[in-house]
């Protein structure tokens, strides 16, 4: 008997005798010897002459046929003094039985016959079988076989698990080759069914609609998988794409579909059961789903659009989003706007919004009149809250410009001098006024104090100056032009004035000294009451009187005097007097 004591299979290549008198018989070689398994070989001794013969039987394994074991054999040949003796041999019909791949739990059987091939009767005392999953039947018990007589056994292989198995049948008898052995080999194979996903949750599904998931059945075993039955339990679940019986080769897979179609609201559990030839049959896949009632709901990102103040002739645009916040598609059949000055831009109709989907609306406000204006955007369809209304509000405003005074006459102004008047510009409108240009035309006319561009809020005002400085005698006219965003722009303010030839007059002044002793006096003059004053004559006036001959007609002059004492100290201003020059 040769035993593989390792944990790996090996290939037994040959069994060779060193002497021709010893013959080795047994399983056909080469053969695969599994881990921890044994095989029986027989050595027959047939002496060719009297005497002792000593030799060995060597066993080799592996691809290169390396020796793994050697058994010493010996025997003595004798010469019979009587007639030739009988031979006793029990020969099997085959040296080995190969069962190939057998399904775990199933199996196969093969017949095996042993024949007395000797010249004398052989008595069989026992028959044994080794190897997991191997069994035999048909041995009636101890029996005697005459020359040429035989008996049969039925050897079965029923693997309990997947994997290769080796064994042997051994027959013990009075034959010289006892025990006669036949090697046994077979492989247990088994299909295994795995389903992905291992469970299917359909979540929330609207009643009357369906949700489908794809499941895949895979054979992870070592032989063909056959699915013979598929059954569903649970309300609302259906199966498609699984034609039975279905065979799947090792490593192969097949996909099918499970749908959930709830007829009413509620949570529904279910199970898909697959019956097959796999060890884990039946395979159960848990199913679950929730039926929810259909909701048709629209909502707007804003319930109102406020455009504020918009100037006439201009416009403002705002956007609003309308969304389907329900769980079913909403059909929109109408989107319209009302209200003066409002214009709506929207997607084409009819429009269908899936759950969670939105559409954008654009509303423009272009007022044609001053004042508050209201409007509405209406979105209508099959939603339960239809129509959805979005309120609109805006105010048309307009800037205005006015000036005070509306015209200016400078009267008679002496040539070489100037006259200035203040002008006030106002915004009596409802929108911001922007003055972008300001200019004066006409000989001798100018303006100052009005920086442009200038913005005035509604009701605000600003002042600037207009001046007339004639360079010659005569009557002159001109304008001040203000360009703005007001509807009455440009605003033109008329100007007029007369240049008069300067006529020199004189003003006689006298005063009373504050002390009897003084060194002299200074006289000061201003064109504005209260000053500032300028010294008329830089020289010290020795007397308490003075004649100012540098005045012009049409003007008013204001005078004060100071007194200088003997130390050179100058007093403060005297009381003011005025002189109007005709």
RODO-2510 file (C-alpha; in nm, 4 decimals, decimal comma):
residues 582
     n   res          X          Y          Z
     1     x     0,0000     0,0000     0,0000
     2     x     0,1338     0,3450    -0,0987
     3     x     0,0057     0,6391     0,1115
     4     x     0,0294     1,0149     0,0334
     5     x     0,0947     1,1663     0,3774
     6     x     0,1192     1,5245     0,2500
     7     x    -0,1558     1,7866     0,2314
     8     x    -0,1298     1,8179    -0,1459
     9     x    -0,2140     1,5804    -0,4297
    10     x     0,0696     1,4091    -0,6167
    11     x     0,0984     1,2166    -0,9419
    12     x     0,2166     0,8579    -0,9020
    13     x     0,4157     0,7952    -1,2230
    14     x     0,5481     0,4337    -1,2065
    15     x     0,6099     0,1180    -0,9991
    16     x     0,9142    -0,0817    -1,1193
    17     x     1,0620    -0,4162    -1,0010
    18     x     1,4412    -0,4635    -1,0024
    19     x     1,4122    -0,8404    -1,0924
    20     x     1,1930    -1,0045    -1,3569
    21     x     1,0870    -1,2727    -1,1082
    22     x     0,8866    -1,0031    -0,9218
    23     x     0,5911    -0,8474    -1,1102
    24     x     0,4004    -0,5391    -0,9837
    25     x     0,0242    -0,5106    -1,0452
    26     x    -0,2395    -0,2645    -0,9327
    27     x    -0,4048     0,0634    -1,0513
    28     x    -0,3166     0,1992    -1,3942
    29     x    -0,0332     0,4529    -1,3824
    30     x     0,0191     0,7407    -1,3870
    31     x    -0,2585     0,8305    -1,1424
    32     x    -0,3470     1,1193    -0,9079
    33     x    -0,3143     1,0413    -0,5394
    34     x    -0,5057     1,2800    -0,3157
    35     x    -0,3892     1,4135     0,0238
    36     x    -0,3948     1,1529     0,3041
    37     x    -0,5085     0,8760     0,0645
    38     x    -0,3646     0,5296    -0,0140
    39     x    -0,3482     0,2908    -0,3041
    40     x    -0,2712    -0,0869    -0,2972
    41     x    -0,0228    -0,2591    -0,5323
    42     x     0,0506    -0,6382    -0,5589
    43     x     0,3884    -0,8024    -0,6154
    44     x     0,3818    -1,1512    -0,7750
    45     x     0,6814    -1,3893    -0,7351
    46     x     0,7360    -1,6349    -1,0187
    47     x     1,0777    -1,8060    -0,9743
    48     x     1,2422    -1,9233    -1,2902
    49     x     1,4676    -2,1710    -1,1032
    50     x     1,5302    -2,3009    -0,7572
    51     x     1,7060    -2,0635    -0,5258
    52     x     1,6591    -1,7389    -0,3352
    53     x     1,5824    -1,4152    -0,5171
    54     x     1,6192    -1,0720    -0,3496
    55     x     1,5186    -0,7440    -0,5169
    56     x     1,3155    -0,4235    -0,4734
    57     x     1,0114    -0,2390    -0,6057
    58     x     1,0590     0,1387    -0,6590
    59     x     0,7825     0,4033    -0,6829
    60     x     0,8322     0,7384    -0,8588
    61     x     0,6181     1,0551    -0,8646
    62     x     0,6081     1,4041    -1,0057
    63     x     0,6692     1,5345    -1,3571
    64     x     1,0294     1,4157    -1,3621
    65     x     0,9535     1,0741    -1,2132
    66     x     1,1676     1,1109    -0,9022
    67     x     1,1767     0,8106    -0,6661
    68     x     0,9626     0,8540    -0,3571
    69     x     0,9695     0,5001    -0,2039
    70     x     1,1368     0,1614    -0,2403
    71     x     1,0222    -0,1766    -0,0992
    72     x     1,2542    -0,4774    -0,0577
    73     x     1,1188    -0,8088    -0,1914
    74     x     1,2573    -1,1646    -0,1645
    75     x     1,1468    -1,5249    -0,2334
    76     x     1,2791    -1,8779    -0,2798
    77     x     1,2098    -2,1013    -0,5780
    78     x     1,1840    -2,4777    -0,5114
    79     x     1,1543    -2,7819    -0,7381
    80     x     0,8422    -2,9913    -0,6624
    81     x     0,9023    -3,3623    -0,6293
    82     x     0,5403    -3,4341    -0,7293
    83     x     0,3093    -3,3260    -1,0101
    84     x     0,2781    -2,9500    -1,0839
    85     x     0,0940    -2,7527    -0,8102
    86     x    -0,2251    -2,5437    -0,8589
    87     x    -0,2139    -2,1620    -0,8890
    88     x    -0,4535    -1,9388    -0,6913
    89     x    -0,5286    -1,5983    -0,8435
    90     x    -0,8251    -1,3602    -0,7982
    91     x    -0,8307    -1,1006    -1,0790
    92     x    -1,0541    -0,7845    -1,0907
    93     x    -1,2301    -0,6858    -1,4123
    94     x    -1,0557    -0,3429    -1,4006
    95     x    -0,7637    -0,2074    -1,2048
    96     x    -0,9467     0,1180    -1,1203
    97     x    -1,2903     0,2788    -1,1251
    98     x    -1,3164     0,6444    -1,2279
    99     x    -1,6407     0,8184    -1,1223
   100     x    -1,5522     1,1661    -1,2558
   101     x    -1,7641     1,4636    -1,1354
   102     x    -2,0639     1,3739    -0,9242
   103     x    -2,3188     1,6101    -0,7755
   104     x    -2,2958     1,6347    -0,3978
   105     x    -2,5749     1,4307    -0,2433
   106     x    -2,6442     1,2450    -0,5670
   107     x    -2,3774     1,0130    -0,7063
   108     x    -2,3338     0,7122    -0,9386
   109     x    -2,2669     0,3366    -0,9241
   110     x    -2,0403     0,1024    -1,1245
   111     x    -2,0198    -0,2822    -1,1383
   112     x    -1,6965    -0,4577    -1,0446
   113     x    -1,6257    -0,8301    -1,1062
   114     x    -1,3585    -1,0526    -0,9506
   115     x    -1,2699    -1,3828    -1,1287
   116     x    -1,0684    -1,6886    -1,0167
   117     x    -0,8046    -1,7011    -1,2914
   118     x    -0,5946    -1,9676    -1,1184
   119     x    -0,6035    -2,3493    -1,1401
   120     x    -0,7277    -2,4059    -0,7876
   121     x    -1,0306    -2,2978    -0,5898
   122     x    -1,0148    -1,9631    -0,4076
   123     x    -1,2083    -1,8788    -0,0944
   124     x    -1,3093    -1,5112    -0,0504
   125     x    -1,3392    -1,4132     0,3137
   126     x    -1,4071    -1,0374     0,3107
   127     x    -1,4525    -0,7281     0,0900
   128     x    -1,3792    -0,3750     0,2178
   129     x    -1,4036    -0,0266     0,0628
   130     x    -1,2151     0,2893     0,1660
   131     x    -1,2508     0,6575     0,0741
   132     x    -1,5094     0,9172     0,1789
   133     x    -1,8339     0,8778    -0,0149
   134     x    -1,7558     0,5319    -0,1560
   135     x    -1,9747     0,2329    -0,0707
   136     x    -2,0365    -0,1151    -0,2081
   137     x    -2,3098    -0,3762    -0,2183
   138     x    -2,3604    -0,7270    -0,3572
   139     x    -2,1118    -0,9239    -0,1460
   140     x    -2,3049    -1,2229    -0,0053
   141     x    -2,0434    -1,3137     0,2519
   142     x    -1,7685    -1,5745     0,2498
   143     x    -1,7719    -1,7783    -0,0718
   144     x    -1,5534    -2,0255    -0,2696
   145     x    -1,4814    -1,9725    -0,6380
   146     x    -1,3831    -2,2606    -0,8626
   147     x    -1,1456    -2,2013    -1,1493
   148     x    -1,3056    -1,9524    -1,3924
   149     x    -1,5843    -1,8628    -1,1505
   150     x    -1,6483    -1,4956    -1,0516
   151     x    -1,8614    -1,2721    -0,8327
   152     x    -1,9775    -0,9114    -0,8825
   153     x    -2,0021    -0,6039    -0,6606
   154     x    -2,1782    -0,2677    -0,7087
   155     x    -1,9541     0,0239    -0,6081
   156     x    -2,1248     0,3611    -0,5497
   157     x    -1,9815     0,7132    -0,5123
   158     x    -2,2065     0,9611    -0,3264
   159     x    -1,9954     1,2683    -0,2318
   160     x    -2,0998     1,4543     0,0804
   161     x    -1,8995     1,7665    -0,0079
   162     x    -1,7233     1,9262    -0,3017
   163     x    -1,3691     1,8109    -0,3818
   164     x    -1,1607     1,5176    -0,5152
   165     x    -1,1769     1,1844    -0,3298
   166     x    -0,9632     0,8655    -0,3685
   167     x    -1,0364     0,5222    -0,2305
   168     x    -1,0001     0,1508    -0,2976
   169     x    -1,1878    -0,1815    -0,2933
   170     x    -0,9895    -0,4631    -0,1305
   171     x    -1,0852    -0,8359    -0,1516
   172     x    -0,9235    -1,0759     0,0979
   173     x    -0,9030    -1,4387    -0,0125
   174     x    -0,6856    -1,7514    -0,0255
   175     x    -0,5430    -1,6337    -0,3585
   176     x    -0,1717    -1,5755    -0,3707
   177     x    -0,2398    -1,2089    -0,4751
   178     x    -0,4658    -1,1428    -0,1776
   179     x    -0,5806    -0,8815    -0,1106
   180     x    -0,6880    -0,8007    -0,4683
   181     x    -0,7463    -0,4247    -0,4935
   182     x    -0,9122    -0,1776    -0,7296
   183     x    -0,8449     0,1932    -0,6886
   184     x    -1,1370     0,4406    -0,6799
   185     x    -1,1400     0,8110    -0,7712
   186     x    -1,4162     1,0679    -0,7980
   187     x    -1,4881     1,4371    -0,7505
   188     x    -1,7795     1,5889    -0,5644
   189     x    -1,9225     1,8968    -0,7375
   190     x    -2,1952     2,1327    -0,6213
   191     x    -2,3719     2,4410    -0,7616
   192     x    -2,4165     2,7475    -0,5368
   193     x    -2,6679     3,0249    -0,5972
   194     x    -2,5975     3,3854    -0,4988
   195     x    -2,8390     3,6706    -0,5775
   196     x    -2,7430     4,0380    -0,5836
   197     x    -2,8689     4,2488    -0,4318
   198     x    -2,9509     4,0236    -0,1397
   199     x    -3,2617     4,2335    -0,0727
   200     x    -3,4581     4,4882    -0,2754
   201     x    -3,6095     4,8003    -0,1221
   202     x    -3,8243     5,0021    -0,3616
   203     x    -3,8734     5,2964    -0,1270
   204     x    -4,1788     5,5168    -0,1813
   205     x    -4,3735     5,4535    -0,5030
   206     x    -4,6829     5,6456    -0,6095
   207     x    -4,9923     5,4260    -0,6193
   208     x    -5,0742     5,3072    -0,9686
   209     x    -4,7147     5,3540    -1,0913
   210     x    -4,4270     5,1071    -1,0881
   211     x    -4,0664     5,0897    -0,9799
   212     x    -3,8374     4,8172    -1,1168
   213     x    -3,5097     4,6750    -0,9901
   214     x    -3,2743     4,4343    -1,1664
   215     x    -3,1497     4,1311    -0,9726
   216     x    -2,8693     3,8975    -1,0827
   217     x    -2,8470     3,5247    -1,0086
   218     x    -2,4907     3,3866    -1,0178
   219     x    -2,3573     3,0311    -0,9943
   220     x    -2,0560     3,0422    -0,7615
   221     x    -2,0313     2,6621    -0,7469
   222     x    -1,8421     2,3994    -0,9480
   223     x    -2,1189     2,2490    -1,1607
   224     x    -2,4222     2,3637    -1,3557
   225     x    -2,6908     2,5398    -1,1537
   226     x    -3,0524     2,4793    -1,2486
   227     x    -3,3247     2,7076    -1,1153
   228     x    -3,6544     2,5219    -1,1425
   229     x    -3,9021     2,7380    -0,9522
   230     x    -3,9500     3,1094    -0,8705
   231     x    -4,2305     3,2355    -0,6505
   232     x    -4,3281     3,5772    -0,5149
   233     x    -4,5135     3,6637    -0,1974
   234     x    -4,6343     4,0077    -0,0958
   235     x    -4,8827     4,2564    -0,2426
   236     x    -4,7840     4,4546    -0,5497
   237     x    -4,4690     4,2618    -0,6535
   238     x    -4,4220     4,1078    -1,0000
   239     x    -4,1408     3,9067    -1,1619
   240     x    -4,0231     3,9217    -1,5252
   241     x    -3,7287     3,8115    -1,7397
   242     x    -3,6752     3,4748    -1,5661
   243     x    -3,7553     3,1820    -1,7991
   244     x    -3,7605     2,8488    -1,6131
   245     x    -3,6003     2,6080    -1,5919
   246     x    -3,2835     2,8169    -1,6145
   247     x    -2,9367     2,6585    -1,6284
   248     x    -2,6294     2,8620    -1,5342
   249     x    -2,2759     2,7305    -1,5891
   250     x    -2,0160     2,7632    -1,3105
   251     x    -1,9160     3,1292    -1,2837
   252     x    -2,2075     3,2363    -1,5052
   253     x    -2,4955     3,4682    -1,4188
   254     x    -2,8381     3,5735    -1,5400
   255     x    -3,0399     3,8883    -1,4670
   256     x    -3,4117     3,9343    -1,4179
   257     x    -3,6456     4,2074    -1,2909
   258     x    -3,8772     4,2578    -0,9961
   259     x    -4,1344     4,5397    -1,0068
   260     x    -4,3377     4,7000    -0,7285
   261     x    -4,6774     4,8409    -0,8310
   262     x    -4,8702     4,9472    -0,5186
   263     x    -5,2459     4,9700    -0,5574
   264     x    -5,2938     5,1550    -0,2305
   265     x    -5,1001     5,3542     0,0257
   266     x    -4,9074     5,1616     0,2900
   267     x    -4,5906     4,9606     0,3529
   268     x    -4,5709     4,6187     0,1885
   269     x    -4,3164     4,3409     0,2583
   270     x    -4,2542     4,0513     0,0205
   271     x    -4,0217     3,7623    -0,0613
   272     x    -3,8798     3,6173    -0,3810
   273     x    -3,8006     3,2444    -0,3453
   274     x    -3,5774     3,0611    -0,5968
   275     x    -3,5730     2,6799    -0,5920
   276     x    -3,2681     2,5151    -0,7526
   277     x    -3,0295     2,2229    -0,7286
   278     x    -2,7932     2,4376    -0,5185
   279     x    -2,7113     2,3396    -0,1634
   280     x    -2,8608     2,6662    -0,0374
   281     x    -3,1958     2,6109    -0,2094
   282     x    -3,4414     2,7692    -0,1731
   283     x    -3,2772     3,1158    -0,1858
   284     x    -3,4973     3,3868    -0,0332
   285     x    -3,4653     3,7579    -0,1281
   286     x    -3,6495     4,0034     0,0968
   287     x    -3,8598     4,2686    -0,0824
   288     x    -4,0094     4,5886     0,0573
   289     x    -4,1861     4,8956    -0,0741
   290     x    -4,4191     5,1734     0,0355
   291     x    -4,7186     5,2925    -0,1627
   292     x    -4,7822     5,6662    -0,1347
   293     x    -5,0760     5,8680    -0,2633
   294     x    -5,0183     6,0925    -0,5631
   295     x    -4,9749     6,4663    -0,4878
   296     x    -4,9858     6,7453    -0,7482
   297     x    -4,8389     7,0619    -0,5992
   298     x    -4,6837     7,3804    -0,7400
   299     x    -4,4834     7,6379    -0,5453
   300     x    -4,3050     7,9598    -0,6372
   301     x    -3,9644     8,0727    -0,5151
   302     x    -4,1333     8,3992    -0,4166
   303     x    -4,5022     8,4783    -0,3654
   304     x    -4,4517     8,8361    -0,4839
   305     x    -4,2176     9,0440    -0,6985
   306     x    -4,1516     9,4032    -0,5939
   307     x    -3,9887     9,6221    -0,8603
   308     x    -3,9690     9,9347    -0,6461
   309     x    -3,9434    10,2696    -0,8265
   310     x    -3,8731    10,2583    -1,1986
   311     x    -3,8312    10,5738    -1,4048
   312     x    -4,0603    10,6291    -1,7003
   313     x    -3,8875    10,5258    -2,0189
   314     x    -3,6775    10,2594    -1,8461
   315     x    -3,7529     9,9079    -1,7184
   316     x    -3,6603     9,6525    -1,4538
   317     x    -3,6690     9,2710    -1,4838
   318     x    -3,7097     9,0123    -1,2066
   319     x    -3,7202     8,6321    -1,2219
   320     x    -3,9200     8,3793    -1,0239
   321     x    -3,8988     7,9980    -1,0274
   322     x    -4,2067     7,7729    -1,0253
   323     x    -4,1401     7,4170    -0,8989
   324     x    -4,3278     7,0883    -0,8762
   325     x    -4,3082     7,0060    -0,5046
   326     x    -4,5426     6,7087    -0,5313
   327     x    -4,4626     6,3470    -0,6136
   328     x    -4,6389     6,3298    -0,9522
   329     x    -4,5903     6,5169    -1,2785
   330     x    -4,7844     6,8434    -1,3097
   331     x    -4,9212     6,9650    -1,6436
   332     x    -4,9168     7,3465    -1,6753
   333     x    -5,1686     7,4739    -1,9283
   334     x    -5,1538     7,8509    -1,8731
   335     x    -4,9010     8,1133    -1,7613
   336     x    -5,0256     8,4733    -1,7897
   337     x    -4,9706     8,8200    -1,6431
   338     x    -5,2061     9,1107    -1,5668
   339     x    -5,1332     9,4736    -1,4801
   340     x    -5,0257     9,7792    -1,6799
   341     x    -4,6553     9,7927    -1,7569
   342     x    -4,5847     9,4216    -1,6886
   343     x    -4,4578     9,1767    -1,9527
   344     x    -4,4030     8,8032    -1,8894
   345     x    -4,1554     8,5703    -2,0610
   346     x    -4,2003     8,1946    -1,9974
   347     x    -4,1410     7,8530    -2,1521
   348     x    -4,3758     7,7295    -2,4222
   349     x    -4,7028     7,5642    -2,3280
   350     x    -4,8270     7,3066    -2,2530
   351     x    -4,5479     7,2348    -2,0048
   352     x    -4,5029     6,9240    -1,7866
   353     x    -4,2918     6,9387    -1,4702
   354     x    -4,1666     6,6139    -1,3192
   355     x    -4,1417     6,5937    -0,9375
   356     x    -3,8674     6,8319    -0,8255
   357     x    -3,8439     7,0006    -1,1670
   358     x    -3,8696     7,3797    -1,2066
   359     x    -3,9330     7,6387    -1,4739
   360     x    -3,8138     7,9999    -1,4702
   361     x    -4,0412     8,2998    -1,5351
   362     x    -3,9093     8,6451    -1,6275
   363     x    -4,1226     8,9558    -1,5600
   364     x    -4,0359     9,3045    -1,6946
   365     x    -4,1839     9,6262    -1,5512
   366     x    -4,1766     9,9254    -1,7854
   367     x    -4,4131    10,1939    -1,6447
   368     x    -4,5802    10,4317    -1,8842
   369     x    -4,7198    10,6612    -1,6171
   370     x    -4,6245    10,7971    -1,2774
   371     x    -4,7701    10,6114    -0,9805
   372     x    -4,8026    10,2716    -0,8136
   373     x    -4,9000     9,9802    -1,0370
   374     x    -5,0099     9,6305    -0,9319
   375     x    -5,0231     9,3086    -1,1303
   376     x    -5,0383     8,9298    -1,1031
   377     x    -4,8700     8,6287    -1,2656
   378     x    -5,1070     8,3315    -1,2827
   379     x    -4,9858     7,9721    -1,3305
   380     x    -5,2671     7,7244    -1,3978
   381     x    -5,2672     7,3469    -1,4510
   382     x    -5,3763     7,0196    -1,2917
   383     x    -5,2079     7,0909    -0,9555
   384     x    -5,4315     7,0790    -0,6517
   385     x    -5,3363     7,4389    -0,5625
   386     x    -5,4013     7,5718    -0,9164
   387     x    -5,4044     7,8529    -1,0023
   388     x    -5,0799     7,9658    -0,8387
   389     x    -5,0712     8,3456    -0,8145
   390     x    -4,7622     8,5666    -0,7811
   391     x    -4,8364     8,9324    -0,7009
   392     x    -4,6510     9,2138    -0,8791
   393     x    -4,5900     9,5667    -0,7557
   394     x    -4,3961     9,8651    -0,8855
   395     x    -4,4069    10,2411    -0,9039
   396     x    -4,3536    10,4562    -1,2107
   397     x    -4,1502    10,7644    -1,1246
   398     x    -4,0208    11,0629    -1,3220
   399     x    -3,7683    11,3345    -1,2545
   400     x    -3,8542    11,7053    -1,3060
   401     x    -3,6451    12,0202    -1,3145
   402     x    -3,7390    12,3802    -1,2267
   403     x    -3,5407    12,6956    -1,1490
   404     x    -3,6049    13,0008    -0,9329
   405     x    -3,6163    13,2610    -1,0723
   406     x    -3,7265    13,1530    -1,4183
   407     x    -3,5486    13,4510    -1,5748
   408     x    -3,2917    13,7060    -1,4589
   409     x    -3,2554    14,0737    -1,5437
   410     x    -2,9304    14,2221    -1,4178
   411     x    -3,0434    14,5796    -1,4961
   412     x    -2,7730    14,8395    -1,5573
   413     x    -2,4225    14,7286    -1,4732
   414     x    -2,1266    14,9581    -1,5105
   415     x    -1,8815    14,8485    -1,7718
   416     x    -1,5830    14,6871    -1,6084
   417     x    -1,7808    14,5720    -1,3075
   418     x    -2,0034    14,2667    -1,2552
   419     x    -2,3317    14,1763    -1,0980
   420     x    -2,4147    13,8351    -0,9532
   421     x    -2,7486    13,6681    -0,8795
   422     x    -2,8279    13,3354    -0,7171
   423     x    -3,0343    13,0725    -0,8997
   424     x    -3,1936    12,7682    -0,7302
   425     x    -3,2559    12,4482    -0,9277
   426     x    -3,5122    12,2011    -0,7853
   427     x    -3,6326    11,8437    -0,8499
   428     x    -4,0088    11,8461    -0,7903
   429     x    -4,0428    11,4995    -0,9522
   430     x    -4,0553    11,1461    -0,8071
   431     x    -3,7299    11,0108    -0,9496
   432     x    -3,3693    11,1183    -0,9104
   433     x    -3,2738    11,4141    -1,1302
   434     x    -2,9336    11,4146    -1,2984
   435     x    -2,8071    11,7368    -1,4509
   436     x    -2,5444    11,6328    -1,7020
   437     x    -2,4654    11,9678    -1,8694
   438     x    -2,4848    12,3369    -1,7678
   439     x    -2,3778    12,6228    -1,9931
   440     x    -2,4224    13,0017    -2,0278
   441     x    -2,4475    13,1891    -2,3567
   442     x    -2,4507    13,5603    -2,4354
   443     x    -2,1869    13,8321    -2,4122
   444     x    -2,0845    13,9034    -2,0551
   445     x    -2,2906    13,6219    -1,8963
   446     x    -2,1425    13,3307    -1,6978
   447     x    -2,2392    13,0760    -1,4352
   448     x    -2,0525    12,9189    -1,1413
   449     x    -2,1079    12,6870    -0,8488
   450     x    -2,2862    12,4116    -1,0442
   451     x    -2,0639    12,1006    -1,0774
   452     x    -2,1886    11,8500    -1,3341
   453     x    -2,2970    11,5782    -1,3378
   454     x    -2,5170    11,6691    -1,0402
   455     x    -2,7807    11,4352    -0,8933
   456     x    -3,0792    11,5643    -0,6974
   457     x    -3,3136    11,3350    -0,5088
   458     x    -3,6887    11,3989    -0,5384
   459     x    -3,7668    11,7268    -0,3565
   460     x    -3,3989    11,8295    -0,3321
   461     x    -3,2493    12,1547    -0,4632
   462     x    -2,9135    12,3187    -0,5287
   463     x    -2,8023    12,6779    -0,5840
   464     x    -2,5522    12,8308    -0,8223
   465     x    -2,4584    13,1814    -0,9391
   466     x    -2,5123    13,3703    -1,2642
   467     x    -2,3010    13,6778    -1,3335
   468     x    -2,3166    13,9697    -1,5826
   469     x    -1,9919    14,1551    -1,6483
   470     x    -2,0382    14,3898    -1,9499
   471     x    -1,7262    14,4851    -2,1327
   472     x    -1,8969    14,7649    -2,3219
   473     x    -2,2041    14,9793    -2,3090
   474     x    -2,5272    14,8389    -2,4525
   475     x    -2,8122    14,6001    -2,3913
   476     x    -2,7293    14,2295    -2,3817
   477     x    -2,9299    13,9044    -2,3628
   478     x    -2,8268    13,5490    -2,2976
   479     x    -2,9349    13,2094    -2,1641
   480     x    -2,8401    12,9419    -1,9167
   481     x    -2,9102    12,5904    -2,0507
   482     x    -2,9453    12,2902    -1,8172
   483     x    -2,9458    11,9406    -1,9763
   484     x    -3,0885    11,6605    -1,7549
   485     x    -3,2875    11,3373    -1,7521
   486     x    -3,6091    11,5296    -1,6892
   487     x    -3,8746    11,5161    -1,9618
   488     x    -3,8610    11,8976    -2,0027
   489     x    -3,4869    11,8894    -2,0709
   490     x    -3,3160    12,1046    -2,1805
   491     x    -3,4336    12,3816    -1,9486
   492     x    -3,3421    12,7315    -2,0780
   493     x    -3,3225    13,0319    -1,8408
   494     x    -3,3257    13,3765    -2,0084
   495     x    -3,0734    13,6445    -1,9057
   496     x    -3,0647    14,0190    -1,9768
   497     x    -2,8587    14,3184    -1,8710
   498     x    -2,7370    14,6593    -1,9785
   499     x    -2,3776    14,7743    -1,9842
   500     x    -2,3510    15,1354    -1,8616
   501     x    -2,0555    15,3693    -1,9201
   502     x    -1,8816    15,4421    -1,5946
   503     x    -1,9386    15,8011    -1,4589
   504     x    -1,6981    15,9103    -1,1908
   505     x    -1,8602    16,0747    -0,8848
   506     x    -1,7207    16,1855    -0,5528
   507     x    -1,8340    16,1312    -0,1960
   508     x    -1,7491    16,3944     0,0697
   509     x    -1,6839    16,2561     0,4129
   510     x    -1,6182    16,4319     0,7453
   511     x    -1,6071    16,3204     1,1065
   512     x    -1,5387    16,4356     1,4542
   513     x    -1,2059    16,3385     1,6145
   514     x    -1,2298    16,1516     1,9451
   515     x    -0,9406    16,3540     2,0955
   516     x    -0,7978    16,7000     2,0533
   517     x    -0,4585    16,5576     1,9760
   518     x    -0,4174    16,3199     1,6840
   519     x    -0,1665    16,2480     1,4086
   520     x    -0,4224    16,1777     1,1337
   521     x    -0,6943    15,9470     0,9974
   522     x    -0,7524    15,6551     0,7563
   523     x    -1,0730    15,6005     0,5526
   524     x    -1,1986    15,2494     0,4606
   525     x    -1,4664    15,1449     0,2015
   526     x    -1,6754    14,8355     0,1147
   527     x    -1,9482    14,7503    -0,1393
   528     x    -2,1196    14,5380     0,1270
   529     x    -2,2545    14,6665     0,4548
   530     x    -2,0423    14,5432     0,7451
   531     x    -1,7330    14,4876     0,5330
   532     x    -1,4872    14,3639     0,4671
   533     x    -1,3380    14,7085     0,4193
   534     x    -1,0425    14,8236     0,2153
   535     x    -0,8289    15,1363     0,2768
   536     x    -0,9271    15,4127     0,0316
   537     x    -0,5983    15,6066     0,0565
   538     x    -0,2779    15,4600     0,1891
   539     x    -0,1573    15,8022     0,3060
   540     x    -0,2434    15,9343     0,6495
   541     x    -0,5208    16,1960     0,6197
   542     x    -0,4234    16,5006     0,8321
   543     x    -0,7739    16,6502     0,8685
   544     x    -1,1155    16,5211     0,9808
   545     x    -1,2603    16,5291     0,6265
   546     x    -1,2009    16,3454     0,2939
   547     x    -1,3370    16,3434    -0,0626
   548     x    -1,3547    15,9983    -0,2380
   549     x    -1,3533    16,0574    -0,6135
   550     x    -1,3231    15,6900    -0,7175
   551     x    -1,6929    15,5942    -0,7034
   552     x    -1,9264    15,5078    -0,9904
   553     x    -2,2893    15,5623    -1,0595
   554     x    -2,5373    15,2934    -0,9807
   555     x    -2,3369    15,1669    -0,6847
   556     x    -2,3715    15,1861    -0,3059
   557     x    -2,0613    15,2315    -0,0909
   558     x    -2,0098    15,1816     0,2854
   559     x    -1,7433    15,3809     0,4771
   560     x    -1,5697    15,3710     0,8191
   561     x    -1,2730    15,5764     0,9563
   562     x    -0,9952    15,5200     1,2100
   563     x    -0,7900    15,7645     1,4156
   564     x    -0,4117    15,7416     1,4613
   565     x    -0,2561    15,9016     1,7767
   566     x     0,0878    16,0522     1,8244
   567     x     0,2389    15,7132     1,9035
   568     x     0,1191    15,5713     1,5720
   569     x    -0,1513    15,3586     1,7374
   570     x    -0,4606    15,3194     1,5123
   571     x    -0,8080    15,3069     1,6708
   572     x    -1,0900    15,0743     1,5799
   573     x    -1,3485    15,1391     1,3061
   574     x    -1,5867    15,4243     1,3493
   575     x    -1,9555    15,3891     1,2844
   576     x    -2,0478    15,2933     0,9236
   577     x    -2,2016    15,5402     0,6783
   578     x    -2,3296    15,4656     0,3278
   579     x    -2,3410    15,6595     0,0024
   580     x    -2,5705    15,5758    -0,2921
   581     x    -2,4294    15,6917    -0,6246
   582     x    -2,7078    15,7808    -0,8749
***
